[in-house]
Amino acid sequence: MYLSRRSTFLGLCALPLSACMGGGVPMSAPVARAATMRPQPNPDFDAWKARFRGRALATGIPANVLDPALNSAGFLPDVIARDRRQAEFTRTLEDYIQGIAVTDERVAAGRAALSRHNATLRAIEQRFGVEAEVITAVWGLESRYGTERGDIPVISATATLAFDGRRGAFFENQLLAALRILQRGDTTLANLRGSWAGAMGHTQFIPTTYQDYAVDFTGNGRRDIWAEDPTDGLASAANYLSRMGWRRGQPWGVEVRLPQRFDTGLAGRGSTRAVAAWAGLGIRDMDGRNVPDHGAASLILPDGPRGPAFLVFQNFRTILRYNNSEFYAIGVGHLSDRIAGRGPIRGDFQPDRFGLRVGDRRELQHLLTRAGFDTQGADGVIGPNSETAIRAYQQARGLPVTGQPSRALLERLRQGV
């Protein structure tokens, strides 16, 4: 599933890697591997590679690096298909937070990862000034703590997308940067793997971002974000956030309550005020206290005027530099809070356009499957499998066939009709 309000930077996707790679697969499903990305013969792609070779040589990439890489590069039509369908689905804030970014599973795994790598993460925090819990949260969202780093050849993926032309100049720059990684010797051609769009390693850097911000924290002479040891990947993410303006010791945001009849037209990242000014308008934290002054703040209402509300600060804006999605920034911030032991979001999430909450959709999927219309999982995401099951149910029951969920459909299933 993909967010409609998406605009991305590092990983090209507003969701974690598992969702970016899976195109809406349940969180428990395995991510796409290189075996599913079979190169296909394409004479036009081969001709494009021959032309690109001259451009790459002219930038200073030596033939002994360039030729083996280009010879290995295959045309991957599945990569183009994934690029085309990125905006196919939308999610509510509840879906994103409770279904992907800050599940109990991801929080528990994050606390375990922080404990396991505590000495490394604290050393990174000390050098770059980004809290260990925040680095861990980025790691958790980008690659599920290193367990889903991607296994698609980066040279093939970026070459395919550069050849395709929809974002040709952008991906040709990524391809050139990937070749420079090989030229510098940070990794090998066999290890240069990542997501369908070329995002790589534990914290999913695209090649140009790697070029500018990756660091060798282990001191072995290579900026190895692909290794099983996550040290360089975590340090690179911290370096990036630090250079984008992270302020150590300050929160990303604070969940707040709005007074009755509050003018929600004042919300939005474009409207920044002193915390005292927001307090003067009646905004308090969830316990009714004044919000501490962490600098200029914006009020955001990512789930609409009746959903959870947040005052957000400089560190929220910094996370947006990593991935320019409000949902993503809330996900990183809130996951880091939960890893640190703080509680869940307390505001009321709003239902989707069908009037359903994530729990309703999970129940609908479970009941459909029990009735013999398999949704291939009950994650609360109404994707292609669920839509097929709904259509089959509607057709079997003589109902209008829409493939869409509804409260009426849920009630029918509850009644077993």
PyMOL commands that set and color helices and strands:
alter all, ss='L'
color gray80, all
select helices_A, chain A and resi 17-22+34-36+43-58+63-72+77-84+93-101+104-116+118-128+132-143+154-164+168-184+207-213+231-243+264-266+275-280+314-322+326-339+358-370+384-396+407-415
alter helices_A, ss='H'
color red, helices_A
select strands_A, chain A and resi 152-153+193-194+253-257+272-273+284-285+297-300+309-312
alter strands_A, ss='S'
color yellow, strands_A
deselect
rebuild
show_as cartoon
